[in-house]
Amino acid sequence: MLSRLMQWLEYRWPVSSVTRLMLDEEIPGGARFAYTLGSSLLIVFMLQAITGLMQLLFYTPSTEFAYDSISYLRTKVAFGWLIHGLHYWGANIMVVLVALHMARVFVWGAYKRPRELTWLAGVALLMTVMAFSFTGAPLHWDQRGYWAGEVGTSIAGTTPVVGSIMKRLMRGGEEMGQLTLSRFFVAHVAALPAALMAMFVVHIIAMRRFGASGPWPEAGPKAGPKSGSEAKRLPKGLFWPDQVFKDSVTGSAVFILLVGLAVFLPPSYSGQADTLDTSYVPKPEWNFLFLYQALKYFQGSLEPIGTAGVPTVLILILVLLPFIDRNPERNPFRRPVAMLGAAGLAVIITWLSIAGYRSAGFAIPGSAGGTKSAQASMPETPLMGFSPIATEAVAAEMRLSSKTAAPRNAGQPDLSKVKGLPGRAAYIIGSAGTGAVLFKKHCMPCHGQEGVSRLPNPGSQDGKVPDLNPIDRDLLGADADTSAQNIDRFIQHGAVPEGKAPAIKMPSFGDTHTLTQQQIANIEAYVLRLNGIERAEVRNPGMEPRSFFLTLISVYALVLLWVGGSWKTGRPS
């Protein structure tokens, strides 16, 4: 049946000819794992396309619902955590793979004549992958993605002559908003995939035109791109089945790595984009941190040098490299100037990236609104609505010793007596890390460090401010959603403890707009974490992540052993 189907196809379409064209290729120097970086990059791109399409079934490209739609996918859709995790880490691995692939090509001198076009297509691939990273981050419309887009478009806006036009074109106006998200969405899911596929085709055709360069010969070729000295010194190997087997091994290993990252290092929640939360430090994605850090050395009138000059010079170096380095020698040990220059550039970029990651914020390029730094914070309002007695009680608390601590888990107001419904924050998955910062500023003066209170509350029935660690068990529901809703009512609307005119009353942070809804959601995520509950718990995993990973590893090991055994015993000589 299968043979008849193949005959039917062969008569109408040249299946065998196309197959031979794709697989019947000689590999100079034989099959090598060093050649698998390019194929791994293609595999990851295909995985990105598949997981991206799956996410589109749930994603809403709206500033109001983008964050919630992704949160829903990750927590309440079977294997949604895996789909999103693979896409997130795949985007990061693509940057690493294309950088390593180009580094291998440079070291082996494979950019030299007649393979200039192959190198230029590779440079275009690198730029496209970086553009994917840039346009993908804001699609989450979380704090990290929003500010990555804000910083990136602001940097583009300082480009001489065309900067303001570029900034407005990317943002759809002067400020980040719905038009920004829509334009990044179109670029990420339509324009860039088409461009990347075109670059892949150009790169592969250019490579097949002259074949793989292979490792460098003992002596550099003295004449022409296909000199006899090079041809004689390099043994030949076959793309099929030798190189395909190595590509499959490396590609599957990369897939296992991506699953492991999705399981053990899932993407963190930074909270929905909130421009009023000035405690967040704006930074670009990690692969742009070197440029972000370099900008700090070009302030004022020198700003365009950092924002436009530095990246332009780097791109020109890559583009002009095969035309500047005309020496036919490919052996890296005989190209000391080129190798030292590349090593120095790599060290500088790595150092700037690390420094950018560890640094505090600074003025966003081109902005007129001042700085955004780790030291910036919300107005001092932790005692808003408290009586003078309460303020004195807080001061007295700072002088208390550990001997004055009251029994834990006491004095929580009755949930049924709290008026009002849960607010918007109760339905947003907040960031526990950001919540810890906000808790320290707005909640710790009364509820104590890490939610363990020692503050007396004269006039209340229990005589002290209730603990939040552990919190009253009645406030913890069957899941994180219900628990957040219970806690949210107190933060939104406030509460008065039972007793005779208690000195300290829970202020209504939501009703008075002292805190934004996202900030409240962040605090709730932190309080739940103190009580052993993750606000972003996966409600419908499909399969428990660690069990899924162990099962995948077991299957992979068995398949690898079987294929390896079959290859060793059945491989044609």
C-alpha positions in Angstrom: 0.0 0.0 0.0 2.8 2.4 1.0 4.8 1.6 -2.1 1.8 2.2 -4.4 1.3 5.6 -2.7 4.9 6.5 -3.2 4.7 5.5 -6.9 1.6 7.6 -7.3 3.4 10.6 -5.7 6.6 10.0 -7.7 4.7 10.1 -11.0 3.2 13.5 -10.1 5.9 15.0 -8.1 9.7 14.3 -8.0 9.9 12.9 -4.5 13.1 10.9 -5.0 14.8 13.8 -6.8 14.0 16.2 -4.0 15.0 13.7 -1.4 18.4 13.1 -3.1 18.9 16.8 -3.4 18.3 17.3 0.4 20.2 14.2 1.7 22.9 13.2 -0.8 25.5 15.7 0.2 29.2 15.1 0.9 30.5 16.4 4.2 34.1 17.6 4.1 36.0 16.0 7.0 33.1 13.6 7.7 30.0 14.0 9.9 30.7 16.1 13.1 28.7 17.3 16.0 30.2 20.7 15.4 27.9 20.9 12.4 24.7 20.3 14.4 24.3 23.8 15.7 22.6 25.0 12.5 20.2 22.0 12.4 19.4 22.5 16.1 18.6 26.1 15.4 16.1 25.0 12.7 14.6 22.4 15.0 14.1 25.0 17.8 12.5 27.4 15.3 10.0 24.7 14.2 9.3 24.1 17.9 8.7 27.9 18.3 6.3 27.9 15.4 4.3 25.0 16.9 4.1 26.3 20.4 3.4 29.8 19.2 0.4 28.6 17.2 -0.8 26.7 20.3 -0.5 29.9 22.4 -2.5 31.8 19.8 -5.5 29.6 20.5 -5.6 31.3 24.0 -3.8 34.6 23.6 -5.7 37.9 23.4 -3.6 40.7 22.0 -5.1 43.3 24.3 -3.4 45.4 27.0 -6.3 44.5 29.3 -6.4 40.8 28.7 -3.0 39.7 27.3 -1.5 39.0 30.8 -4.6 37.2 32.0 -4.8 35.1 28.8 -1.3 33.8 29.2 -1.8 33.2 32.9 -4.9 31.2 32.1 -3.0 29.1 29.6 -0.2 28.4 32.1 -2.3 27.5 35.1 -5.7 26.1 33.8 -5.0 24.5 30.4 -3.7 21.0 30.3 0.0 21.1 29.4 -0.2 24.9 29.0 2.7 25.2 31.4 4.7 23.1 28.9 3.6 25.0 25.8 4.5 28.4 27.3 7.7 27.1 29.0 9.0 25.6 25.7 8.2 28.8 23.8 9.8 31.0 26.4 13.0 29.1 26.8 13.1 28.3 23.0 13.3 32.0 22.3 16.3 32.3 24.6 18.0 29.2 23.3 17.6 30.4 19.7 19.7 33.5 20.5 22.4 31.2 22.1 22.4 28.8 19.2 22.7 31.3 16.5 25.5 33.1 18.4 27.4 29.7 18.9 26.8 28.8 15.2 28.3 32.0 14.0 31.2 31.7 16.4 31.9 28.2 15.0 31.8 29.6 11.5 34.1 32.4 12.4 36.6 30.1 14.1 36.7 27.7 11.2 37.0 30.6 8.7 33.9 29.5 6.9 32.9 33.1 6.1 35.8 33.5 3.6 35.5 33.5 -0.2 33.3 32.1 -1.8 31.0 31.7 1.2 30.4 35.4 1.8 26.7 35.2 1.0 26.3 32.3 3.5 27.8 34.5 6.2 25.6 37.5 5.3 22.5 35.3 5.5 23.7 34.2 8.9 24.1 37.8 10.1 20.5 38.4 8.8 19.4 35.4 10.8 21.0 36.8 14.0 19.3 40.1 13.5 16.0 38.5 12.9 16.3 36.3 16.0 17.2 39.4 18.1 14.1 41.1 16.6 12.0 38.1 17.7 13.3 38.5 21.2 12.6 42.2 21.2 9.0 42.0 19.9 8.1 38.9 21.9 8.7 40.2 25.4 6.0 43.0 25.4 3.4 40.6 24.1 3.0 39.3 27.7 2.2 42.9 28.8 3.7 42.2 32.2 6.1 44.4 34.0 9.2 42.9 32.5 7.9 42.9 29.0 6.3 46.3 29.1 9.5 48.0 30.4 11.7 46.0 28.0 9.6 47.5 25.2 9.7 50.9 26.8 13.5 50.9 27.1 14.0 49.4 23.6 11.7 51.9 21.8 13.2 54.7 23.8 16.7 53.7 22.7 15.5 53.6 19.1 14.0 57.0 19.5 17.4 58.6 20.1 18.7 57.6 16.7 19.8 60.8 14.9 17.4 62.1 12.2 15.0 59.1 12.1 14.8 58.3 15.8 11.5 60.0 16.6 9.9 58.5 13.5 11.1 55.0 14.4 9.8 55.4 18.0 6.3 56.5 16.9 6.2 53.8 14.2 7.0 51.1 16.8 4.7 52.4 19.5 1.9 53.7 17.3 2.2 57.0 19.1 4.2 58.7 21.8 3.3 56.3 24.6 3.2 52.5 25.0 -0.3 51.2 24.6 -2.7 49.1 22.6 -1.3 50.2 19.2 2.2 49.2 20.5 1.0 45.8 21.5 -0.9 45.3 18.2 2.2 46.3 16.1 4.5 44.1 18.1 2.0 41.2 17.7 1.8 41.5 13.9 5.6 41.7 13.7 6.2 38.7 15.9 3.6 36.3 14.5 3.6 37.3 10.8 6.4 39.5 9.5 9.4 38.1 11.4 8.5 34.4 10.8 8.3 35.0 7.1 11.6 36.9 7.2 13.3 34.1 9.2 12.1 31.4 6.8 13.4 33.5 3.9 16.8 33.8 5.6 16.9 30.1 6.3 16.2 29.3 2.6 18.9 31.8 1.4 21.4 30.5 4.0 20.8 26.8 3.1 20.9 27.4 -0.7 24.1 29.5 -0.4 25.6 26.8 1.8 24.7 24.0 -0.6 26.1 26.0 -3.6 29.7 25.5 -2.3 29.0 22.8 0.3 30.1 22.8 3.9 33.5 24.3 4.5 34.7 21.5 6.7 37.5 21.8 9.3 40.6 23.8 8.3 43.3 21.8 6.4 46.8 21.5 7.8 48.0 24.1 5.3 45.8 26.9 4.0 44.7 26.7 0.4 46.9 28.6 -1.9 44.5 29.0 -4.8 40.8 29.3 -5.4 37.8 28.2 -3.3 38.1 24.6 -4.2 41.9 24.2 -4.3 43.4 20.8 -4.6 45.3 21.1 -1.3 42.0 21.5 0.6 40.2 18.7 -1.3 43.0 16.2 -0.7 43.4 16.9 3.0 39.7 16.5 3.9 38.1 13.1 3.9 34.5 13.0 2.8 31.4 11.9 4.7 27.7 11.6 3.9 24.9 13.9 5.1 22.6 10.8 5.1 22.7 8.9 7.3 25.9 10.0 9.2 25.2 13.7 9.8 21.4 13.3 10.1 22.0 10.9 13.0 24.3 13.4 14.8 21.8 16.2 14.1 19.0 14.1 15.6 21.0 13.4 18.7 21.8 17.0 19.3 18.4 18.2 18.4 16.7 15.8 20.8 19.1 16.8 23.5 18.2 20.4 23.0 14.5 19.5 23.3 15.2 17.6 26.5 17.0 20.7 27.8 14.1 22.9 27.0 11.6 20.6 28.7 13.9 20.5 31.8 14.0 24.3 31.9 10.2 24.5 31.5 9.9 22.1 34.5 12.5 23.3 36.9 12.9 27.0 35.9 9.5 28.1 34.7 9.1 31.7 33.6 8.5 33.9 36.6 5.6 36.2 37.0 6.4 39.9 37.2 2.8 41.0 37.4 0.6 42.8 34.9 2.1 46.0 33.4 1.6 48.8 35.9 3.2 52.1 35.1 2.3 53.5 38.5 4.5 51.0 40.3 7.8 52.9 40.4 9.5 50.2 42.4 10.2 48.2 39.3 13.6 48.5 37.7 13.2 48.8 33.9 15.6 46.7 31.9 15.7 45.1 28.4 15.9 41.4 27.7 19.1 39.7 28.7 20.5 39.6 25.1 20.3 43.5 25.0 21.8 44.1 28.4 25.3 44.7 27.0 23.9 47.7 25.0 21.8 48.8 28.0 25.0 48.9 30.1 27.0 50.6 27.4 24.5 53.5 27.2 25.6 54.5 30.8 28.9 55.6 29.4 27.3 57.9 26.8 25.1 60.4 28.6 23.8 63.8 27.5 25.0 64.9 24.1 26.9 61.7 23.7 23.7 59.6 24.0 23.3 59.0 20.2 26.7 57.3 20.2 25.5 54.7 22.6 22.1 54.2 21.3 22.8 54.3 17.5 26.6 54.3 17.1 27.5 51.2 19.1 25.0 48.8 17.5 25.7 50.2 14.1 29.4 49.6 14.4 28.8 46.0 15.7 26.5 45.2 12.7 29.0 46.7 10.3 31.8 44.6 11.7 29.7 41.5 11.1 28.6 42.5 7.6 32.0 43.6 6.4 34.0 40.8 8.0 34.3 38.6 4.9 35.3 41.6 2.7 37.9 42.9 5.2 39.5 39.6 6.0 40.6 38.4 2.5 43.4 36.2 3.8 42.4 32.6 2.5 44.0 31.1 5.7 41.3 29.4 7.8 43.4 27.8 10.6 42.5 29.8 13.7 46.1 29.3 15.1 47.4 31.1 12.0 44.9 34.0 12.4 46.0 35.6 15.7 44.8 39.1 15.0 41.3 38.0 14.0 41.0 35.5 16.9 42.2 38.0 19.5 39.9 40.7 18.2 36.9 38.3 18.4 37.9 37.1 21.8 38.2 40.7 23.1 34.8 41.6 21.7 33.2 38.6 23.3 34.8 39.4 26.7 33.5 43.0 26.5 30.0 42.0 25.5 29.9 39.4 28.3 31.2 41.8 30.9 28.7 44.5 29.9 25.9 42.0 30.0 26.8 40.9 33.5 27.2 44.5 34.7 23.9 45.4 33.1 22.2 42.5 34.9 23.6 43.5 38.3 23.1 47.3 37.9 20.4 49.5 39.2 18.2 51.5 36.8 19.0 54.7 35.2 17.3 57.3 33.1 15.4 55.8 30.1 17.1 57.1 26.9 15.1 59.9 25.4 12.7 60.2 28.3 11.8 63.4 29.9 10.2 61.9 33.0 13.3 61.5 35.2 14.8 58.2 36.2 13.5 54.8 37.1 15.7 53.1 39.7 15.7 50.5 42.3 15.6 53.2 44.9 12.4 54.8 43.5 9.3 53.9 45.5 5.7 54.8 46.2 4.8 57.6 48.6 5.2 56.9 52.2 1.7 55.8 53.2 2.0 52.7 55.5 -0.1 54.4 58.3 -2.7 56.1 56.1 -6.0 56.1 58.0 -4.5 55.2 61.4 -5.1 57.2 64.6 -2.3 59.0 66.5 -2.5 56.2 69.1 -1.7 53.7 66.3 1.2 55.7 65.1 2.6 55.7 68.7 2.0 52.0 68.9 4.1 51.5 65.8 7.0 53.4 67.4 6.6 51.4 70.6 6.8 48.2 68.5 10.3 49.1 67.3 11.3 48.9 71.0 9.7 45.6 71.8 11.7 42.6 72.4 10.9 39.1 71.3 9.5 38.3 74.7 6.4 40.4 74.0 5.3 38.3 71.0 1.7 37.2 71.4 0.5 33.7 70.3 0.5 33.3 66.6 -2.6 32.9 64.5 -4.7 35.1 66.7 -7.0 38.0 66.2 -7.9 37.7 62.5 -11.1 39.7 61.8 -14.1 37.6 60.9 -14.3 37.3 57.1 -18.1 37.5 57.1 -17.9 41.0 58.6 -15.7 42.4 55.9 -17.9 44.4 53.5 -17.5 44.5 49.8 -16.6 42.1 47.0 -13.1 41.1 46.0 -11.5 43.6 43.7 -9.7 43.2 40.3 -6.5 42.3 42.1 -8.0 39.0 43.4 -8.2 37.7 39.8 -4.6 38.8 38.7 -1.7 36.5 39.4 0.8 38.7 41.1 4.5 38.6 41.6 5.5 37.3 45.0 9.0 38.9 44.6 7.7 42.3 44.0 5.1 41.7 46.7 7.8 41.2 49.2 9.2 44.7 48.5 5.7 46.3 48.7 4.9 44.3 51.9 8.0 45.6 53.6 7.0 49.2 52.8 3.3 49.2 53.3 2.4 46.2 55.6 5.5 45.3 57.7 5.1 48.3 60.2 1.9 46.7 61.5 2.1 43.0 60.5 5.8 42.5 61.2 8.6 41.1 59.2 7.5 38.2 57.1 4.0 38.6 58.4 4.8 37.7 62.1 3.3 40.6 64.1 4.4 41.8 67.5 2.5 45.0 67.4 0.0 45.6 70.2 -3.4 46.9 69.3 -5.0 48.5 72.3 -8.8 48.2 72.4 -9.0 45.2 70.1 -10.3 41.9 71.4 -7.0 40.1 71.0 -4.8 43.0 72.0 -2.5 42.7 68.9 -2.4 43.0 65.2 -3.1 39.6 63.7 -0.3 37.5 62.2 -0.2 36.8 58.4 2.3 34.0 58.8 0.5 31.8 59.4 -2.7 33.5 58.5 -6.1 32.4 59.8 -7.0 29.1 58.2 -10.5 30.3 57.5 -9.0 32.7 54.9 -7.3 29.9 53.0 -9.6 28.3 50.5 -9.4 25.1 48.5 -7.0 26.7 46.0 -4.9 29.8 45.4 -7.7 31.7 43.6 -10.1 31.4 46.5 -7.5 32.2 49.0 -6.5 35.4 47.1 -10.1 36.5 46.9 -10.5 36.1 50.7 -7.4 38.0 51.5 -8.2 40.6 48.9 -11.3 41.9 50.6 -9.4 43.1 53.6 -6.8 44.9 51.5 -9.4 46.5 49.2 -11.9 47.6 51.8 -10.1 47.5 55.1 -11.4 46.1 58.4 -12.0 47.0 62.0 -10.9 44.3 64.6 -13.5 43.3 67.2 -13.2 45.1 70.6 -13.8 48.5 72.2 -12.5 51.2 69.8 -9.3 49.4 68.6 -6.4 51.8 68.0 -5.3 50.2 64.7 -7.7 49.6 61.9 -6.9 47.9 58.6 -6.9 50.7 56.0 -8.7 50.3 52.6 -5.7 50.3 50.2 -7.9 49.6 47.3 -10.9 51.9 47.9 -8.5 54.8 48.6 -6.3 54.0 45.7 -3.3 54.0 47.9 -2.1 50.9 46.0 -2.9 49.9 42.5 -4.7 46.7 41.8 -1.5 45.1 40.5 0.4 46.1 43.6 -2.4 44.5 45.8 -2.2 41.3 43.7 1.6 41.3 44.3 1.2 41.6 48.0 -1.4 38.8 48.0 1.0 36.6 46.1 3.6 37.2 48.8 1.3 36.6 51.7 0.1 33.3 50.1 3.8 32.2 49.6 4.4 32.9 53.3 1.7 30.4 53.9 3.0 27.8 51.5 0.7 28.6 48.6 1.9 29.6 45.2 -0.5 32.1 43.6 0.5 30.8 40.2 -0.1 27.2 41.1 -0.9 25.0 38.0 -4.5 23.9 38.5 -4.7 21.6 35.4 -1.1 20.4 34.5 -2.3 17.5 32.3 0.6 15.6 33.9 2.7 16.6 36.9 5.7 18.5 35.4 8.5 16.5 37.2 6.8 13.2 36.4 6.5 14.3 32.8 10.2 15.1 32.6 11.3 11.8 34.2 9.1 9.9 31.8 10.5 11.8 28.9 14.1 11.2 30.0 13.4 7.4 30.4 11.8 7.2 26.9 14.7 9.2 25.4 17.3 7.0 27.0 15.6 3.8 25.7 15.3 5.2 22.2 18.9 6.4 22.2 20.1 2.9 23.3 18.0 1.2 20.6 19.0 3.5 17.8 22.7 3.4 18.9 22.6 -0.4 18.9 20.9 -0.6 15.6 23.3 1.9 14.1 26.4 0.0 15.3 25.2 -3.4 14.1 23.3 -2.4 10.9 25.1 0.6 9.6 26.4 0.0 6.0 30.2 0.1 5.6 
